[in-house]
Amino acid sequence: MTPQRLWPGLLLAVLGAIGFSGKAIIVKLAYRYGGVDAVTLLMWRMLLALPLFLLLAWWAGRGQARLTARDWRDVAVLGFTGYYLASFLDFAGLAYITASLERLILYLNPTLVLLLSVLCFHHRIGRRQVLALAVSYAGVVAVFAHELHFEGANTALGAALVFGSAVSYAVYLALSGRVVQRLGALRLTGLASSVACGLCIAQFVLLRPLAAAWVPEPVLWLSLLNATACTVAPVLMVMLAIARIGAPLSAQVGMVGPMSTLLMGVFILGEPMNGWIAVGTALVLGGVFLVGLKR
């Protein structure tokens, strides 16, 4: 791999991981203004991101075969699990837990995909992978125990919601492999995300009066930042990074995500930082690293 491809790829992977991590910070900031909930915040994020995802789907689909009924079915299922349900549960959970714990729980995705492959596809699991699972979940438990003291009893509800988000996205990852081969990563992302945007907007229309869309002006600006810098842009940067340096190296570089969330939570949100959080973060990152190691 030449330096001309390596360093731009590494930079794109780092910026993509930081962009994804910033989503939790922005949501926590928006909650501070009051009068908004997960349904409303998610609606604004997806409404503002929808034109960009439609453009991405169109651009990536130029010259490609038209979608079949099977393709549309798969896109709908993946859009529901990977982008709608996972996003809604994540936004709802952030109302109760810190951004640091949220990012650590979401970072369990590789271990959840591993567990799904064992339970659903009967893959065998080795000793190193069992160790990786134990180390990762021990890290989350360490931070969770601290959060129970810091945030109160609602921590359990918030952690459960975010863990449900991680499971939903793990299902998306486990099911998307063959669809990615047929449609391509960028086209699938654009289409599935557009489906999710429509679901989030419809959810708001069904569950909230239209007057609830009038939110404080700072919330609108935060939603715009969330839709662009923390939703669409990271998707593109990670895809470009994978094209330059490959998925394994991109995934390893993406481990800066939990650390960036931790630091932004401390300096922007004023969240606590102590030995328990540092140890928990190290354990989660170590476990994910072990899962990703080649045999």
C-alpha positions as semicolon CSV with decimal commas, in nm:
position;residue;x (nm);y (nm);z (nm)
1;M;0,000;0,000;0,000
2;T;0,151;0,330;-0,111
3;P;0,171;0,634;0,121
4;Q;-0,046;0,821;-0,130
5;R;-0,331;0,584;-0,043
6;L;-0,242;0,500;0,318
7;W;-0,238;0,843;0,481
8;P;-0,552;0,985;0,313
9;G;-0,729;0,659;0,399
10;L;-0,621;0,675;0,763
11;L;-0,731;1,039;0,786
12;L;-1,071;0,961;0,636
13;A;-1,120;0,669;0,877
14;V;-1,028;0,884;1,179
15;L;-1,255;1,171;1,074
16;G;-1,540;0,929;1,002
17;A;-1,508;0,768;1,346
18;I;-1,501;1,108;1,517
19;G;-1,801;1,223;1,312
20;F;-2,007;0,921;1,414
21;S;-1,904;0,974;1,777
22;G;-2,014;1,337;1,773
23;K;-2,376;1,235;1,721
24;A;-2,418;1,144;2,088
25;I;-2,271;1,477;2,198
26;I;-2,509;1,674;1,976
27;V;-2,813;1,479;2,097
28;K;-2,717;1,537;2,460
29;L;-2,678;1,910;2,390
30;A;-3,020;1,924;2,221
31;Y;-3,188;1,758;2,519
32;R;-3,065;2,042;2,741
33;Y;-3,300;2,287;2,569
34;G;-3,608;2,098;2,690
35;G;-3,933;2,044;2,505
36;V;-3,780;1,788;2,267
37;D;-3,777;1,411;2,275
38;A;-3,626;1,127;2,074
39;V;-3,912;1,123;1,820
40;T;-3,877;1,495;1,744
41;L;-3,497;1,502;1,735
42;L;-3,484;1,198;1,510
43;M;-3,742;1,349;1,275
44;W;-3,537;1,666;1,229
45;R;-3,212;1,473;1,183
46;M;-3,363;1,247;0,916
47;L;-3,565;1,521;0,745
48;L;-3,249;1,725;0,695
49;A;-3,043;1,423;0,589
50;L;-3,303;1,281;0,346
51;P;-3,209;1,495;0,040
52;L;-2,843;1,398;0,083
53;F;-2,921;1,026;0,111
54;L;-3,149;1,040;-0,194
55;L;-2,869;1,210;-0,385
56;L;-2,625;0,942;-0,269
57;A;-2,861;0,662;-0,380
58;W;-2,907;0,825;-0,722
59;W;-2,535;0,890;-0,773
60;A;-2,429;0,538;-0,667
61;G;-2,702;0,380;-0,882
62;R;-2,607;0,548;-1,210
63;G;-2,562;0,288;-1,481
64;Q;-2,665;0,006;-1,248
65;A;-2,948;-0,242;-1,297
66;R;-3,293;-0,141;-1,179
67;L;-3,401;-0,270;-0,841
68;T;-3,610;-0,585;-0,830
69;A;-3,892;-0,658;-0,586
70;R;-3,644;-0,867;-0,386
71;D;-3,401;-0,575;-0,374
72;W;-3,670;-0,338;-0,245
73;R;-3,773;-0,590;0,020
74;D;-3,415;-0,628;0,142
75;V;-3,361;-0,251;0,139
76;A;-3,679;-0,202;0,346
77;V;-3,576;-0,462;0,604
78;L;-3,222;-0,325;0,634
79;G;-3,346;0,034;0,649
80;F;-3,581;-0,057;0,933
81;T;-3,329;-0,251;1,142
82;G;-3,004;-0,072;1,069
83;Y;-3,105;0,292;1,048
84;Y;-3,457;0,346;1,181
85;L;-3,491;0,118;1,484
86;A;-3,124;0,143;1,581
87;S;-3,136;0,524;1,561
88;F;-3,460;0,558;1,755
89;L;-3,348;0,333;2,041
90;D;-3,013;0,513;2,052
91;F;-3,172;0,860;2,070
92;A;-3,416;0,741;2,338
93;G;-3,139;0,588;2,547
94;L;-2,927;0,903;2,536
95;A;-3,193;1,079;2,743
96;Y;-3,085;0,864;3,040
97;I;-2,713;0,783;3,010
98;T;-2,392;0,967;2,933
99;A;-2,249;0,984;2,583
100;S;-1,945;0,784;2,696
101;L;-2,147;0,481;2,807
102;E;-2,364;0,505;2,495
103;R;-2,060;0,487;2,268
104;L;-1,910;0,195;2,459
105;I;-2,234;-0,005;2,433
106;L;-2,263;0,066;2,060
107;Y;-1,901;-0,038;2,016
108;L;-2,001;-0,390;2,119
109;N;-2,137;-0,435;1,763
110;P;-1,854;-0,666;1,646
111;T;-1,910;-0,893;1,945
112;L;-2,287;-0,894;1,885
113;V;-2,235;-0,987;1,519
114;L;-2,011;-1,270;1,640
115;L;-2,282;-1,393;1,880
116;L;-2,548;-1,372;1,607
117;S;-2,329;-1,576;1,374
118;V;-2,298;-1,842;1,644
119;L;-2,668;-1,849;1,736
120;C;-2,823;-1,808;1,392
121;F;-2,563;-1,940;1,147
122;H;-2,405;-2,206;1,372
123;H;-2,052;-2,070;1,339
124;R;-1,798;-2,203;1,584
125;I;-1,639;-1,974;1,838
126;G;-1,280;-2,011;1,957
127;R;-1,121;-1,950;2,294
128;R;-0,976;-1,616;2,188
129;Q;-1,320;-1,496;2,081
130;V;-1,474;-1,609;2,410
131;L;-1,202;-1,413;2,590
132;A;-1,273;-1,111;2,370
133;L;-1,644;-1,124;2,457
134;A;-1,570;-1,151;2,829
135;V;-1,324;-0,860;2,821
136;S;-1,557;-0,631;2,622
137;Y;-1,863;-0,688;2,838
138;A;-1,659;-0,656;3,156
139;G;-1,563;-0,308;3,036
140;V;-1,926;-0,208;2,980
141;V;-2,025;-0,345;3,321
142;A;-1,749;-0,138;3,485
143;V;-1,873;0,187;3,328
144;F;-2,238;0,088;3,384
145;A;-2,175;0,041;3,758
146;H;-2,026;0,389;3,773
147;E;-2,321;0,536;3,581
148;L;-2,569;0,386;3,828
149;H;-2,411;0,607;4,091
150;F;-2,374;0,912;3,867
151;E;-2,704;0,915;3,673
152;G;-2,938;0,717;3,897
153;A;-3,184;0,436;3,840
154;N;-3,274;0,548;3,487
155;T;-2,930;0,430;3,379
156;A;-3,062;0,074;3,348
157;L;-3,341;0,189;3,112
158;G;-3,104;0,401;2,903
159;A;-2,845;0,124;2,880
160;A;-3,113;-0,127;2,778
161;L;-3,239;0,104;2,501
162;V;-2,890;0,165;2,363
163;F;-2,807;-0,206;2,386
164;G;-3,124;-0,273;2,185
165;S;-2,991;-0,023;1,930
166;A;-2,662;-0,213;1,913
167;V;-2,847;-0,544;1,864
168;S;-3,062;-0,393;1,588
169;Y;-2,757;-0,263;1,405
170;A;-2,579;-0,597;1,452
171;V;-2,876;-0,766;1,281
172;Y;-2,836;-0,517;0,996
173;L;-2,465;-0,600;0,964
174;A;-2,532;-0,974;0,973
175;L;-2,800;-0,953;0,703
176;S;-2,646;-0,694;0,473
177;G;-2,351;-0,892;0,336
178;R;-2,521;-1,042;0,030
179;V;-2,722;-0,727;-0,039
180;V;-2,402;-0,520;-0,040
181;Q;-2,258;-0,756;-0,301
182;R;-2,563;-0,707;-0,523
183;L;-2,619;-0,333;-0,485
184;G;-2,288;-0,191;-0,365
185;A;-2,218;-0,031;-0,029
186;L;-2,290;0,331;-0,122
187;R;-2,611;0,255;-0,309
188;L;-2,741;0,035;-0,028
189;T;-2,653;0,298;0,232
190;G;-2,833;0,569;0,038
191;L;-3,142;0,359;-0,021
192;A;-3,169;0,204;0,326
193;S;-3,106;0,540;0,493
194;S;-3,374;0,702;0,277
195;V;-3,621;0,435;0,388
196;A;-3,526;0,503;0,750
197;C;-3,573;0,877;0,697
198;G;-3,925;0,816;0,569
199;L;-4,004;0,594;0,869
200;C;-3,876;0,852;1,117
201;I;-4,078;1,131;0,956
202;A;-4,391;0,911;0,946
203;Q;-4,338;0,818;1,311
204;F;-4,338;1,185;1,408
205;V;-4,653;1,259;1,206
206;L;-4,836;0,967;1,370
207;L;-4,720;1,022;1,729
208;R;-4,684;1,398;1,766
209;P;-4,889;1,704;1,669
210;L;-4,734;1,912;1,393
211;A;-4,689;2,194;1,646
212;A;-4,424;1,978;1,816
213;A;-4,196;2,040;1,517
214;W;-4,144;2,396;1,639
215;V;-3,833;2,354;1,851
216;P;-3,583;2,611;1,983
217;E;-3,360;2,753;1,709
218;P;-3,039;2,603;1,858
219;V;-3,198;2,258;1,831
220;L;-3,251;2,313;1,458
221;W;-2,885;2,408;1,410
222;L;-2,774;2,109;1,616
223;S;-3,000;1,884;1,407
224;L;-2,848;2,022;1,087
225;L;-2,500;1,955;1,222
226;N;-2,609;1,606;1,324
227;A;-2,756;1,532;0,982
228;T;-2,449;1,647;0,790
229;A;-2,129;1,621;0,996
230;C;-2,240;1,322;1,209
231;T;-2,459;1,124;0,968
232;V;-2,398;1,165;0,596
233;A;-2,036;1,283;0,597
234;P;-1,903;0,999;0,820
235;V;-2,075;0,739;0,598
236;L;-1,896;0,875;0,293
237;M;-1,561;0,914;0,471
238;V;-1,564;0,558;0,605
239;M;-1,661;0,416;0,265
240;L;-1,379;0,612;0,098
241;A;-1,139;0,496;0,368
242;I;-1,236;0,131;0,309
243;A;-1,175;0,178;-0,064
244;R;-0,821;0,304;0,010
245;I;-0,698;0,099;0,306
246;G;-0,946;-0,188;0,335
247;A;-1,214;-0,275;0,590
248;P;-0,990;-0,438;0,858
249;L;-0,757;-0,139;0,893
250;S;-1,050;0,103;0,876
251;A;-1,220;-0,086;1,159
252;Q;-0,906;-0,074;1,373
253;V;-0,865;0,301;1,315
254;G;-1,233;0,340;1,406
255;M;-1,141;0,245;1,761
256;V;-1,066;0,615;1,817
257;G;-1,447;0,661;1,824
258;P;-1,511;0,572;2,189
259;M;-1,208;0,772;2,300
260;S;-1,323;1,079;2,107
261;T;-1,672;1,049;2,258
262;L;-1,522;1,016;2,604
263;L;-1,309;1,328;2,560
264;M;-1,591;1,532;2,403
265;G;-1,822;1,421;2,682
266;V;-1,575;1,546;2,943
267;F;-1,486;1,878;2,780
268;I;-1,817;1,970;2,611
269;L;-2,082;1,810;2,832
270;G;-1,896;1,811;3,163
271;E;-1,937;1,437;3,209
272;P;-1,720;1,272;3,475
273;M;-1,387;1,108;3,404
274;N;-1,232;0,865;3,650
275;G;-1,045;0,539;3,671
276;W;-1,355;0,321;3,626
277;I;-1,443;0,486;3,295
278;A;-1,082;0,468;3,173
279;V;-1,054;0,098;3,263
280;G;-1,394;0,018;3,109
281;T;-1,303;0,195;2,786
282;A;-0,971;0,010;2,766
283;L;-1,143;-0,325;2,822
284;V;-1,407;-0,265;2,553
285;L;-1,147;-0,153;2,300
286;G;-0,924;-0,448;2,390
287;G;-1,208;-0,696;2,346
288;V;-1,309;-0,552;2,008
289;F;-0,944;-0,561;1,900
290;L;-0,925;-0,930;1,991
291;V;-1,239;-1,006;1,792
292;G;-1,088;-0,836;1,488
293;L;-0,752;-1,015;1,501
294;K;-0,684;-1,266;1,228
295;R;-0,619;-1,623;1,328
